Amino acid sequence: MATIDAMQSTDAHKPGPETQAVIKTFDQYVVPNYRRFNVCLERGEGSRVWDADGQCYLDLFPGWGCNLLGHCPAPVVQAVQKQVEKLIHVPNTWYMEPQGTWAKLLSERSFGGQAFFCNSGTEANESAIKLVRLRSEGKRYKIITFQGGFHGRTMGSVSATAQPKYHEGLGPMVAGFQFAPHGDLDAVARLIDEHTGGILIEPILGEGGIVPASQEFLKGLRQLADDNDLLLVFDEVQSGCGRTGKWFGYQHTDVIPDVMTLAKSLCAGIAGGAMLTTSELAKHLRPGMHASTFGGNPIAAVAGIAAIEMIESQDLLGNVAKAAELFRSQLNALKSACDSISEIRIQGMMIGIEISVDGAAVVQACLDRQLLVNCTQGNVIRLLPAMTVTAAEVEEGCQKLTEAILDVTSRN
């Protein structure tokens, strides 16, 4: 999700007449809850996008992490085009073949079990929150989450997000969430009582700055969950679906969650979310207790299927490993040349560059060089490149990012 202070626009990137006309319409008719760059994107292909004024950009943060296969991947486009001519939407009171096939593919690539489909990450997390509570009929309603985590914008998910800035003006928050320092097992243990039902964590903090949880910490959480009969829930909305070089982030460890939530890249840019859990736990989400009108609709389902098939047929998990090493080499060279970089964190196509200068200024300097990146937490440049990114695009992106960081650093 957007970090607002990293979305500020400046006059350095002046829009042309086509973009100005679009901005005027937005100013009059669209709720101004986003701070937008003065760019109107019109079309995309792979890791490139073009604006309404004809400028081309290299996009290393495509679709806020949703376009994991790049912009408009052909197999997904073709699957959606074919499906939209046959059936766009039907209620979940009917069977539809694509949804069942999609659930099967996800189950086979994860820890087995069953899928509940929805439209977004926050909805997936809401379903996980409900599952934790329903398992004990509401008696064990508390869920432990972690500082720096991010779980969504609906009231349940934002209440689960242990960052005060997202709570401002929204109180009272939903009761039952307790926050522990990330990485502190003792703090988690102290919070557990007879009303605790689950532990919710991102195995790799996304909005929190691309911070992987250690295997030891995740193993400790698994043990605490087992010892206290709690559900261990992994929020893989950002880290799932191949982004890390494995199908899911938890597969870099030997820790298996009871519940996993997915969205963003799940459908390669089409809106879609899912909660996966074991068949035994799935029984608690009984009819009438939860639903999603558009969840698992035929368009999302065929997009999700096509995304999985494309990743496997083109060996994109292998490409992630190669591209990650190229980024590591290029960015480590930048770190050696620039004192304003304190740390580089890379897990596949999740990249965080921690800097000591203003991150929003670096984002703008990149935009001025036709490079799209993101800043989170005020000082972490975040890249979520497509799995299809090429070696030439990695080199180009790192060169422009180097110029931008050095430019901003020289002004401080």
N, C-alpha and C positions, 0 to 999 in steps of 0.2 A: 504494500500500500504506500501511498505517497507520503513522503516526509515534507511537510509544508514549507519549512524554511529552505529547502533545497529546490523549490520550484519557482523562485522569484525570477521575474523577467527584468531585463535591462534594455536600454536603447541600442546596445551594441549590435544586436541582430535585428535590423529594421525590416519589417514586413513589406512585401510588395503590394500592389493594388488588389490582387485576387485575395490575398490573405486579409488585408484590411477590411474588405467587404464581409468576409466570414466573421471576423472579430466584431464588427458592428452588429451583426445579427445576434451573436452570442451575448453581447452587452445588453441587448434589449430583451431577449427571450429566454436565456439560460441562467439558472440559479448559479451565482458566482461562488460556489463552495470549493472551487479549485483555483489555485494560482497557476496560470497557464503561460507557457512560452509563446512568444509571438510567431509561431510557426503553425501553418495549417497543412497537415500531412494528407497526401492525396492517394498515393499508391506505394506498394512495397513489393520487393522480391528478394528472398534470402535475407541477407544482413544489410540490405540497402532500402532506403525509403526516399521518396521524392515529395517535395512540398508543392503547394498550389502555384508557386512562382517558378517552378522548374529546377530548384536546387536539389542536389542529391546528397544524402547523408549516410555515413556508416553508423549503423545502429548496434551498439553493444549492450543495449538494455531493451531489447525488442518487446513491446507490448507489456512493459512492467513485469517481465518474466513469463508472460503467458505464451509468447510466440517462440517456444522452445525449438521449433524446427524452422525458424526464420519466418519471414513474411510470406504468406500465401503459398505454402508447400503444395506442390502439384498433387500428390496422392490425396491429401486432405480436401483440397478444392474439388477434385473430381468426385470424391465420395459424397461430399455435401451436395454438389450439383445434381448428381444422380438421385440422391435420396429426396431432395426437395421437390422433385417432380412426382414422387410417389406418395409420400406421407410426411407432413411437416410436424404435426403434433397430435397426439391422442392421450387421453388420461391414463394414469397409472393403474386404473381399475381394469385395464385390458393388457394382455400379453403383446409384446412386440419383439421379434427375433433379434434386432440389433442390440437391445439393452441386455438381454441374456448373454449374448456372445461377448459383449464388452465386459460384463461382470466376470465371466469365465477367464478371459485373458488377463485381467487384473489379478484375479485370485491365483492363477497359475504362476504369476511372476512375483507374488509376494508370499504371505504366510498362509495362503488358503483362506477358506471362509467365504463370506458373503459381502455384497456391496449395497449400500444405500446411496442413491444418486440425488444430487441437488444441483445448484447452479453456480456456487461460489465457495471460496474457502471459509468465509465466516459461517455460511450455512452448514458446511461440513462439520465445523467445530461445534455449532449449536447442536447438531445431532449427536455428537460425541458426549457433550455435556448432559443432554437428556438421557443418553444410554447409561452413563455413570449413575445418575439419580434413579432411573427406573429399575436398575438392577437390585436396589435395596428398597424400592417403593418409597423413595424420598427420605429414608432414614439416614442414609450416609450421603449427604448432599455437598460436603466440602470437597473442593478440588485444589490441589497445590500446583501453582504455576511459578514462573521464574522471571526475575528482574531482567529486563532487556528483551523479553519475548514479545511477540505480537501475534494475535489470534483473530483479529477481524474487527468489524465496525458495528455489528448488531449489539444489542445491550448485553447479552450473555457473553459474547466473545470479547467485547471491549472491557467488560468487567474482569474477564480472565487475563487481560493484558496488563502486565505489571509495569506500566509506564504512566505516571500521573498526568502527563501532558494530554493523554487521550481521554482522561476522565473529566477534564475541566468543563464545568457547566452542565454536566450530564447526571449529576447525583440526584438521588441516592443510587449507587451501583447495585447490581444484582448480588445478593448475599451469597456467601459460601466460598469465595475465592481467597486463598491465602498465598502470599508471595514469599519465595525463598531466593536468596542470592544464587545466581547461576554457578553451578559447580560445588555447592556446599551441601554435602550429604548430611552432615550433622544437623544443619538448619532444617532440612526436610524432615528428618526423623523427629525433631522436637515439635513440628507442627502436626504430626499425625495423632489423631484421637479417634474416639468411637464413632464420630460423625464424618470422618474422612472416607471418601469413596474412590478417589482417583488422583493420579499425577499426570499433568498435561505439560509437554515440553516439545519444542522444536529441536530435533537432533543437531541441526545447524541453524543458529539464529540468523534470520534473513534480514529483516528490517533492523534488527539489533546489531548489524555490522559484519555479517558473515563470520560468525564465531562457532566453530564446531564444538559440541560437547565431547569431552574425552570418553574413551571406551570405559575407563574405570568408573567415571561418574554415571554413565548410562547403566553399567552393570550393577552399580550400587542402587540405583533407582529400581531396577528390575528386582533386586533382592528385597528391598523395602516393600515393594508392591506385593511380592509373593508372601513375605512374612506377615503382612497385615491385610491380606485379601483385598488389595486395591487393584483398580484397572490402570495399566500404564498406557497412556495415550500419546502417540507421536503425531505432532502437527507437521506433515510433510507437504504442505501447500506450496512451499517454495522449493524444497529440496527433492521432491519426488519426480517420478516419470522419466528418469534417465539423466537428469541434469548433472548429477555428481559423478557420472561414469558407471554407476550401477543403477538398477531400476529404481531403488529407493535408498535414501540416505542411511537408514538403519542397517542396510546390508554391508556397510563398511565395518560393522562391528558384529559380534555374535549375540547381540541383544535383539530379541523379537518382542514388539509391542503387542498388547491385546487389541488395540484399536489404532487405526491410522487414518488421517484425514488428508485429502488431496484436492487440488483445484489448479488454478493458474494454467500450467502447461498441459494439463490432463487431456484437453481436446485441441491442442496446438493452435489456440487463439479463439476457438469457439467457446462460449460460456459453458462451463461444466464443473461440477464438483462431486466428490464421493467420500463416503466414510466406509472403510473396510474393517470388518471385525470377524471373530470366529463364529461359526454356526451356532454354538451354544450361547454366546452372548447376544447374538442377533435376535434370539427369541424374545428378549426383553423389550425390543422396539416393536411392540405388537400393534396390530391394526387400530387406527384411531388415535394413537399417541403421537405420531409425527408423520409429516408428508411434505412433498415439494411438487407443486403443480407442474412445473416445467422440467423437474429433475429427471434425467435419463431419457429425455425426448429423442426421437429418431435422429434428428440432426446432430445433436451432441454425441449420441452413441456411435454413429458411423464415423464421425470425426475422431473420436477416441480410438476406435478400432484401426482406422487408417494411420493414426499417429504411431501406434504400437507396431504395426506392420512395416511402416517406413523406417522406424528406428532399427528394426531387426534386419530388414532386407538391405539397408545401406550401411550396416555396421556402425551406426552413429555412436554407440557406447564406446567403441574403439576410437572414433574420431575425437570424442570428448577427452580421452586420456592423452592423445597426441596434442590437441590444442591447449590443454591445461599445461603441459610441459613447455610449450612455446611461450605461453603467457608468463609462466614462472621465470623462464630465462630472460625474457625482455624486461619484466618488471623488477626482477632482482638487479639487473643492470641499472635501471632507473633509480632504485633505492640507493645503490652505491654512489650515484652521482648527485643525489639530492637529499640534503639533511632534513627536509621537511617531511619525509616519509619515515614513519616509525615502525610500521609493520605491514607485511603483505600476507593475506590469508587466502588460500586457493583450495577449493574442493571441487574438482571438475570445472563446470561452467558456473560456479559461484565464486566470485572474486571480490575481496575487500581490500582496499588500499587505505590504511590509516595515515592521515596527514596532520600536520600541525598548523596548516593555513586554512583559510575559509573554504569549505567544500563547495558552497554555492558558487563562489567565484571561479572555482576550477570547472564546475559543470558549465558555466557560461562561457568560459574560455574554450572549452571543448566544442560547444555549440558554434562559436565563432569560426571554428575549424571544420565544421560540418561533421562533427562526431557527437553521438548521443550516448550519454552516460547518466548516472544518478549519484546523488549524495544522500546518505542516511546518517542519523545520529550527529549531524552537523559537521563531522570531520572524517567520514569514511566514504571514499569513492567506491561505489558498488557497480560491478559489471555482472550481467547475467546473459552472456552471449548465447546465440543459437548453437545447438549441437552441430549444425551444418557449417559453422564458420570455417573459412579456409585459412591456410597458413599465411597467404598474402594479406588477408583481412586482419589477422592477428597482428602482423607486423605494422600495417598501416595504422591500426587503432592504437597500438602502443606508442608509435612515433608521435601521433597527434596528442595523445594523453601526456607524453613526456613534455612536449612543447607547452601544453597548457599548464601543467604543474610548475614547470620551471618559470613560466611567464608570471604566474600568480606569486610564486615564491620570491621572485625578484622585486615585486612591488611591496613586500613586507619587510 
